[in-house]
Structures are given as structure tokens and as C-alpha cells.
Amino acid sequence: MKTYDVVIVGGGIIGGSLAFELARRNLRVVVLDRQELAHEASWAAAGMLSPAPDCPAAIPLVPLARASLGLYPAFIATIEEAAEIATGYETGGTLEVLCHGDAERELSTLVALHHGLGLACEPLRLEEAQEMEPALGRQARAAAFLPNEASVIPRSLTAAILTASERAGAELRPGMEVNSLVKDKNRCVGVKTSGGETFSARHIVVAAGCWSSQLSDVARYAPTRPVRGQMVALRNAGIPLRRVVRSERGYIVPRDHDGRQILVAGSTLENAGYEKAVTSGGLEEILGAVNELAPSLAGAEILETWSGLRPGSPDQLPILGPTDLEGLLIATGHYRNGILLAPITAKLLMEWITEGRTSINCDDFSPLRFLRDNADWTATA
């Protein structure tokens, strides 16, 4: 049996970021993943760094998302220096385009919502929007510029984080499927793998994305479910995009690659269980949005298609922090915001582990909220 200060279950961007924060503080850390590291939701993400809510349920997340976006410049600089790997971090803002319905009224609502949440959002005349992005289609009826939003290449960033973690002293163990917790009375003291190995530690952090709920002792704290998202990468041989462009139907994220522009477009929201597949209907949905936003891309070559499974939660909010089982902490349920929330999640979990408290209030994201919800439901049933 190997003993550590912290065992992290899950080797995506959340687990890797936490491992780096802990290892560079000289804690003994091991990261266990059931397969190759960083090959699930982190690998599949588009990389938009937007703190804006994509639905009313996400509004409580905005302060946490804003805080994480504020950490990103220093986070990227530290990771790139430690790993010597570029992450494709870009800070050009986002162009939000409205193509349907009463666009002017929706624009006013969009701007008011952003300002009310403390987010920068500038309404644009269509002429201004088309000057910013000459490839923008004529179906655009209204537009806004979100200057503080950014983007990153998730595969590059996660590779850099894992490299930095290992260089800082973290032990990375792919192909180690955790199937149970090891408990001593009301304390979690380790995990056991499907191969029979036991890893003991003072702190166990479950950061296994949508697979977190597959651990029977964890499901009550982290009732995660998979939400499939399909993606497409295109080679842009026409008018280049200068920044992220999105509408109510989809988004396009530009990336420079060996002197060419690659565009990552998405995405679907599907309750398809744990099946990762790319479907004709999914591609039609994504490409329809792409061609509406930038009609010149109708002739763009499709380079790659893929899908990933986001870790959804019942209230669409992340699940962060300690449980009532001493030593067990949760860091999952990030849904569509795992890349954005990686820096703040690592900071908060590090604070819980090293100081027993956090610098900001995280009660809204506590794993214990699901126990309370179940108790309330039982009492009124």
C-alpha cells in the first residue's frame, strides 16, 4: 500500500490543476485515471473562457466564473513556464451575434443581463460587427462585443498542466480505475482500484467528471450525469476570424496552427448516456450554425469530428468541497465550464486541503446540498 498526502481520482484539467497546486507546495500527490490522462471532457472541449451564464440556472455561477477568469493570465504564465508548452491562450474577446426573433430586444436584454452581473458587454451596430469580423454573414440582425472573454486550446493546456504537475513532483498513474473508497469509521482513508491496489492518503479528491457518480460511495455527494457534446474542426482557407464568434445556435473558436487557421465549432447538448458518438444530426446542427454565422465557411474542409461527455449535475452547478465523510472532497459537475473553472477550482480545493477553509464562500456548490435536498424532499413527501 502506497501512502500520500492527497489522492486525486481523475486526470483531466481539474485533477491536473489541483495536482500542480498541491505538488508545488511539496505535498505528496498521486493522480489516478481509469484510462489515458486528459482524454475525456478536457480533451473534447472548445476552450472558450466565458463567465457569462448560458441559461438562468447558471447565474449563481457567475461570481465564481469571473474570479476564475481573473486568475487565468497568471495561471497560464505559471503553467507555460513550468511545462515549457504553449497553451494557445488568446484574449481577443467574443463577438455575440443574434440572427433570429426580435434581435434588438434580445440585444438589450443581453446587455442589461451582462451589466447587472458585472460583465463587460458592448452593443454594436451591424456595420461595426462586420468591420470587426468581415466573414460575418448577412443574416446577423444584432451584435455585441464581450471584450474580456478569452480562449485557450484545451488539449495543449491540459498537456502543459500534467507536465507541470509531474515536474513539480506529482505522480501520474493512467490505467488505474478506482472502484471503491477505503473507509475507517467516518473517515475516508484511501481508494481501491479494480486491479486490487490500494492508495491511502489523508485527503481523497474525486475529480472524475461524469464518472464520479459511478463510485457508489460518491454518488450521494456527486450525482453527475453525462451530457454529450459533438464538435467539428474546419480548415479555414477564406476570410480569417479574429476572435470567438457565437450565436444562440452555436460558436466558432479560431486557432492558429502552423500558419493555417483551424476553426473549432460546436456544440450539441444531448442526454445520450455514456455513448460517445458523432451523428449526422449533430453535425447538421453544428454546421448549420457555422454557415449562418460565416457563409464563406460552407466550403471549408472538415478536418476532425469528435464528441465528449460533460459532467452535468442536477442544478447545473459545479460540486466543490468537503463532504460529511472526513477526508473526502469533491471537484466535479463543471458541466460546460471545466476549462474556465480549472484555476479557481484548484485554488479552492488547495485551500480546503491546506488551510481547512477557503478565501471565498462556496456554500452554493457544496456536495452536501444534495443530501439536504433529499432530506427536504423526504420530509415533504
C-alpha positions as CSV (number, residue, x, y, z in Angstrom):
1,M,0.0,0.0,0.0
2,K,1.3,3.4,-1.0
3,T,0.6,6.4,1.2
4,Y,0.3,10.0,0.0
5,D,-0.9,13.4,1.3
6,V,-3.6,13.5,-1.4
7,V,-5.0,11.0,-3.9
8,I,-6.9,12.6,-6.8
9,V,-9.3,10.4,-8.7
10,G,-9.5,11.8,-12.3
11,G,-6.7,13.1,-14.5
12,G,-8.4,15.8,-16.5
13,I,-7.9,19.5,-16.3
14,I,-9.5,19.7,-12.9
15,G,-7.5,16.9,-11.3
16,G,-4.3,18.0,-13.1
17,S,-4.6,21.7,-12.0
18,L,-5.2,20.7,-8.4
19,A,-2.2,18.2,-8.5
20,F,0.0,21.1,-9.7
21,E,-1.1,23.5,-7.0
22,L,-0.5,20.8,-4.3
23,A,2.7,19.4,-5.6
24,R,4.4,22.7,-5.9
25,R,3.6,23.2,-2.2
26,N,5.5,20.0,-1.5
27,L,2.6,17.7,-0.8
28,R,2.8,14.1,-1.9
29,V,0.2,13.7,-4.6
30,V,-0.9,10.9,-6.9
31,V,-3.4,11.3,-9.8
32,L,-5.3,8.1,-10.8
33,D,-7.3,7.8,-14.0
34,R,-9.1,4.8,-15.5
35,Q,-7.6,5.4,-18.9
36,E,-5.1,7.7,-20.6
37,L,-4.9,11.1,-18.8
38,A,-6.9,14.1,-20.1
39,H,-8.8,12.2,-22.7
40,E,-12.4,12.8,-21.7
41,A,-14.2,16.2,-21.3
42,S,-11.0,18.2,-21.2
43,W,-9.8,16.7,-24.4
44,A,-13.1,17.4,-26.2
45,A,-13.7,21.0,-25.0
46,A,-13.7,24.0,-27.3
47,G,-11.7,26.2,-24.9
48,M,-13.9,29.3,-24.7
49,L,-13.3,31.3,-21.4
50,S,-16.7,33.0,-20.9
51,P,-18.1,33.8,-17.4
52,A,-21.5,34.7,-18.9
53,P,-24.4,32.4,-18.0
54,D,-25.8,30.3,-20.9
55,C,-29.1,29.8,-19.1
56,P,-30.9,31.2,-16.0
57,A,-29.7,28.2,-13.8
58,A,-26.1,29.2,-14.4
59,I,-26.5,32.8,-13.0
60,P,-25.3,31.7,-9.4
61,L,-22.1,30.5,-11.1
62,V,-21.1,33.9,-12.5
63,P,-19.1,35.3,-9.5
64,L,-17.0,32.1,-9.4
65,A,-16.6,32.2,-13.2
66,R,-15.5,35.8,-13.1
67,A,-13.0,35.0,-10.3
68,S,-11.5,32.2,-12.3
69,L,-11.3,34.2,-15.5
70,G,-9.4,36.8,-13.4
71,L,-6.9,34.1,-12.4
72,Y,-6.2,33.0,-15.9
73,P,-3.4,35.3,-17.0
74,A,-1.2,34.3,-14.0
75,F,-2.4,30.7,-14.3
76,I,-1.3,30.4,-17.9
77,A,2.0,32.2,-17.3
78,T,2.9,29.8,-14.4
79,I,1.9,26.7,-16.3
80,E,3.7,27.6,-19.5
81,E,6.8,28.5,-17.6
82,A,6.8,25.3,-15.6
83,A,5.9,23.0,-18.6
84,E,7.6,24.9,-21.4
85,I,4.5,24.2,-23.5
86,A,2.4,26.9,-25.3
87,T,-1.3,26.7,-24.5
88,G,-2.8,28.9,-27.2
89,Y,-4.2,31.4,-24.8
90,E,-5.9,34.3,-26.6
91,T,-7.6,37.4,-25.2
92,G,-9.3,38.9,-28.2
93,G,-12.8,38.9,-26.8
94,T,-16.0,37.4,-28.2
95,L,-18.5,38.6,-30.8
96,E,-22.1,37.6,-29.9
97,V,-24.4,37.6,-32.8
98,L,-28.2,37.5,-32.8
99,C,-29.8,36.1,-36.0
100,H,-33.4,35.3,-35.1
101,G,-36.5,36.7,-33.4
102,D,-36.7,40.2,-32.1
103,A,-32.9,40.7,-32.2
104,E,-32.9,44.3,-31.0
105,R,-34.9,43.5,-27.9
106,E,-32.8,40.4,-27.2
107,L,-29.7,42.5,-27.6
108,S,-31.0,45.0,-25.0
109,T,-31.7,42.1,-22.6
110,L,-28.3,40.6,-23.2
111,V,-26.5,43.8,-22.5
112,A,-28.6,44.5,-19.4
113,L,-28.0,41.0,-18.0
114,H,-24.3,41.2,-18.5
115,H,-24.0,44.7,-16.9
116,G,-26.2,43.5,-14.0
117,L,-23.8,40.7,-13.4
118,G,-20.7,42.9,-13.6
119,L,-19.7,41.6,-17.1
120,A,-18.5,43.9,-19.9
121,C,-20.8,43.9,-22.9
122,E,-20.9,46.5,-25.7
123,P,-23.8,46.7,-28.2
124,L,-22.6,47.1,-31.7
125,R,-24.0,48.4,-34.9
126,L,-24.0,45.7,-37.6
127,E,-21.6,47.8,-39.6
128,E,-19.2,47.7,-36.6
129,A,-19.6,44.0,-36.2
130,Q,-18.9,43.3,-39.9
131,E,-15.8,45.5,-39.7
132,M,-14.6,43.5,-36.7
133,E,-15.4,40.2,-38.5
134,P,-15.6,40.6,-42.3
135,A,-16.6,36.9,-42.6
136,L,-19.8,37.6,-40.6
137,G,-23.0,36.6,-42.6
138,R,-25.8,39.0,-43.6
139,Q,-28.3,37.0,-41.5
140,A,-27.0,38.8,-38.4
141,R,-29.6,41.2,-37.0
142,A,-27.8,42.5,-33.9
143,A,-24.4,42.0,-32.2
144,A,-22.5,42.7,-29.1
145,F,-18.8,42.6,-28.1
146,L,-17.6,40.9,-24.9
147,P,-14.1,42.3,-24.6
148,N,-12.9,40.4,-21.5
149,E,-13.6,36.9,-22.8
150,A,-10.7,34.7,-23.9
151,S,-10.0,31.3,-25.3
152,V,-7.4,28.5,-24.9
153,I,-6.5,25.2,-26.6
154,P,-7.7,22.7,-24.1
155,R,-5.6,19.8,-25.3
156,S,-2.4,21.9,-25.2
157,L,-3.3,23.4,-21.8
158,T,-4.1,20.1,-20.2
159,A,-0.9,18.6,-21.5
160,A,1.0,21.5,-20.1
161,I,-0.7,21.2,-16.7
162,L,0.1,17.5,-16.5
163,T,3.7,18.1,-17.5
164,A,4.0,20.9,-14.9
165,S,2.4,18.7,-12.2
166,E,4.8,15.8,-12.9
167,R,7.8,18.2,-12.8
168,A,6.6,19.6,-9.5
169,G,6.6,16.1,-8.1
170,A,3.1,14.7,-8.6
171,E,2.8,11.0,-9.5
172,L,0.6,10.4,-12.6
173,R,-1.0,6.9,-12.9
174,P,-3.1,6.3,-16.0
175,G,-4.9,3.0,-16.4
176,M,-5.8,2.9,-12.7
177,E,-9.6,2.5,-12.4
178,V,-10.8,3.4,-8.9
179,N,-13.8,1.3,-7.9
180,S,-14.3,1.9,-4.2
181,L,-13.3,4.1,-1.3
182,V,-11.5,2.8,1.7
183,K,-13.1,3.9,5.0
184,D,-12.2,3.8,8.6
185,K,-15.4,4.6,10.5
186,N,-16.5,8.1,9.4
187,R,-13.2,8.8,7.6
188,C,-12.1,8.2,4.0
189,V,-8.5,6.9,4.2
190,G,-7.9,5.7,0.7
191,V,-9.1,4.2,-2.6
192,K,-9.0,0.8,-4.1
193,T,-8.6,0.1,-7.8
194,S,-10.1,-2.6,-10.0
195,G,-6.7,-4.3,-10.1
196,G,-6.7,-4.6,-6.3
197,E,-4.2,-1.9,-5.5
198,T,-4.9,0.4,-2.5
199,F,-3.7,4.0,-2.3
200,S,-4.0,5.7,1.1
201,A,-4.0,9.4,1.9
202,R,-5.2,12.0,4.4
203,H,-7.3,13.6,1.6
204,I,-9.1,11.9,-1.3
205,V,-10.4,14.2,-4.0
206,V,-12.9,12.8,-6.6
207,A,-12.5,14.8,-9.8
208,A,-13.7,12.1,-12.2
209,G,-16.1,14.2,-14.3
210,C,-19.3,12.5,-15.2
211,W,-17.9,9.2,-14.0
212,S,-17.8,10.5,-10.4
213,S,-21.3,9.1,-9.7
214,Q,-20.2,5.7,-10.8
215,L,-18.5,5.3,-7.4
216,S,-21.2,4.1,-5.1
217,D,-20.0,5.9,-2.0
218,V,-19.6,9.2,-4.0
219,A,-22.9,9.3,-5.9
220,R,-24.9,10.8,-3.0
221,Y,-22.5,13.7,-2.9
222,A,-21.9,14.0,-6.7
223,P,-25.0,12.8,-8.7
224,T,-23.3,13.6,-12.0
225,R,-24.6,12.6,-15.4
226,P,-23.0,12.7,-18.9
227,V,-24.2,15.3,-21.3
228,R,-22.8,14.6,-24.8
229,G,-21.4,17.4,-26.9
230,Q,-20.3,16.9,-30.6
231,M,-17.6,19.0,-32.2
232,V,-16.2,19.8,-35.6
233,A,-12.8,21.2,-36.7
234,L,-12.6,23.0,-40.0
235,R,-9.7,24.3,-42.1
236,N,-10.4,28.0,-42.9
237,A,-8.9,28.9,-46.3
238,G,-11.0,32.0,-46.7
239,I,-11.5,35.2,-44.6
240,P,-9.9,34.6,-41.2
241,L,-11.8,35.0,-38.0
242,R,-10.1,37.3,-35.5
243,R,-11.9,36.2,-32.3
244,V,-14.5,33.8,-31.0
245,V,-17.9,34.2,-32.7
246,R,-21.1,32.8,-31.3
247,S,-24.8,32.9,-31.6
248,E,-27.8,31.3,-30.0
249,R,-27.3,28.3,-32.3
250,G,-23.5,27.6,-31.8
251,Y,-20.0,29.0,-31.8
252,I,-16.7,29.1,-33.7
253,V,-13.3,29.3,-32.0
254,P,-10.4,30.2,-34.2
255,R,-6.9,28.7,-33.6
256,D,-3.7,29.3,-35.4
257,H,-1.9,26.1,-36.4
258,D,1.4,26.0,-38.4
259,G,0.4,29.2,-40.3
260,R,-3.1,28.0,-41.0
261,Q,-6.3,28.8,-39.3
262,I,-8.3,26.0,-37.7
263,L,-11.8,26.6,-36.6
264,V,-13.4,24.6,-33.8
265,A,-17.2,24.6,-33.9
266,G,-19.9,23.2,-31.7
267,S,-21.8,22.0,-29.9
268,T,-24.7,19.8,-29.1
269,L,-26.3,19.1,-25.7
270,E,-27.5,15.5,-25.7
271,N,-28.6,13.1,-23.0
272,A,-27.2,10.0,-24.7
273,G,-25.8,8.2,-21.6
274,Y,-22.1,7.3,-21.8
275,E,-22.1,6.8,-25.6
276,K,-19.6,9.0,-27.3
277,A,-20.6,9.2,-31.0
278,V,-20.7,11.7,-33.8
279,T,-24.1,11.7,-35.6
280,S,-25.4,13.1,-38.8
281,G,-28.0,15.2,-36.9
282,G,-25.3,16.6,-34.6
283,L,-23.1,17.6,-37.5
284,E,-26.0,19.2,-39.3
285,E,-26.9,21.2,-36.2
286,I,-23.3,22.5,-35.8
287,L,-22.6,23.2,-39.4
288,G,-25.9,24.9,-39.9
289,A,-24.9,27.4,-37.2
290,V,-21.4,27.8,-38.7
291,N,-22.7,28.5,-42.1
292,E,-25.2,31.0,-40.8
293,L,-22.6,32.9,-38.8
294,A,-20.0,32.9,-41.6
295,P,-21.4,31.7,-45.0
296,S,-17.9,31.7,-46.6
297,L,-17.1,28.6,-44.4
298,A,-19.6,26.5,-46.4
299,G,-16.6,25.3,-48.4
300,A,-14.3,24.8,-45.5
301,E,-12.7,21.4,-45.2
302,I,-13.7,19.2,-42.3
303,L,-10.5,18.1,-40.5
304,E,-11.9,16.2,-37.5
305,T,-15.1,15.4,-35.7
306,W,-15.4,14.2,-32.1
307,S,-17.6,14.1,-29.1
308,G,-17.2,14.3,-25.3
309,L,-19.2,13.8,-22.2
310,R,-19.6,16.8,-19.9
311,P,-20.2,16.3,-16.2
312,G,-23.7,17.6,-15.6
313,S,-25.3,18.0,-12.2
314,P,-29.0,18.2,-11.1
315,D,-28.9,22.0,-10.7
316,Q,-26.2,22.6,-13.5
317,L,-23.8,24.0,-10.9
318,P,-20.3,22.5,-10.0
319,I,-19.9,20.3,-7.0
320,L,-16.9,21.5,-4.9
321,G,-15.6,20.9,-1.5
322,P,-15.6,18.6,1.5
323,T,-18.3,16.0,2.4
324,D,-19.5,14.8,5.7
325,L,-17.2,11.8,5.2
326,E,-14.0,13.2,6.7
327,G,-11.1,13.3,4.2
328,L,-13.3,13.1,1.1
329,L,-13.6,16.1,-1.1
330,I,-15.4,16.5,-4.5
331,A,-14.4,18.6,-7.5
332,T,-16.8,17.7,-10.4
333,G,-20.0,18.8,-12.1
334,H,-18.4,21.6,-14.0
335,Y,-20.7,20.9,-17.0
336,R,-19.7,23.3,-19.8
337,N,-17.3,25.3,-17.7
338,G,-14.5,22.9,-16.8
339,I,-11.8,24.7,-18.7
340,L,-12.8,28.1,-17.4
341,L,-13.2,27.0,-13.8
342,A,-9.9,25.0,-13.5
343,P,-7.9,27.8,-11.9
344,I,-10.5,28.7,-9.2
345,T,-11.3,25.0,-8.5
346,A,-7.7,24.2,-7.9
347,K,-7.3,27.2,-5.7
348,L,-10.3,26.4,-3.6
349,L,-9.6,22.7,-3.2
350,M,-6.0,23.5,-2.3
351,E,-7.2,25.9,0.4
352,W,-9.6,23.3,1.8
353,I,-6.8,20.8,2.0
354,T,-4.0,23.0,3.3
355,E,-5.9,25.5,5.4
356,G,-9.3,23.9,6.1
357,R,-11.2,27.0,4.8
358,T,-11.5,29.0,1.6
359,S,-11.0,32.6,0.6
360,I,-14.5,32.9,-0.9
361,N,-17.9,31.5,0.1
362,C,-18.7,28.3,-1.8
363,D,-21.8,27.1,0.0
364,D,-23.8,27.1,-3.2
365,F,-21.5,24.5,-4.6
366,S,-21.2,22.2,-1.6
367,P,-21.6,18.4,-2.2
368,L,-23.8,18.4,0.9
369,R,-26.6,20.3,-0.9
370,F,-27.8,17.1,-2.4
371,L,-28.1,15.5,1.0
372,R,-30.2,18.5,2.1
373,D,-32.3,18.3,-1.0
374,N,-33.0,14.7,-0.4
375,A,-33.9,15.3,3.2
376,D,-36.3,18.2,2.3
377,W,-38.0,16.0,-0.3
378,T,-38.4,13.1,2.2
379,A,-39.9,15.5,4.8
380,T,-42.5,16.8,2.4
381,A,-43.3,13.6,0.6
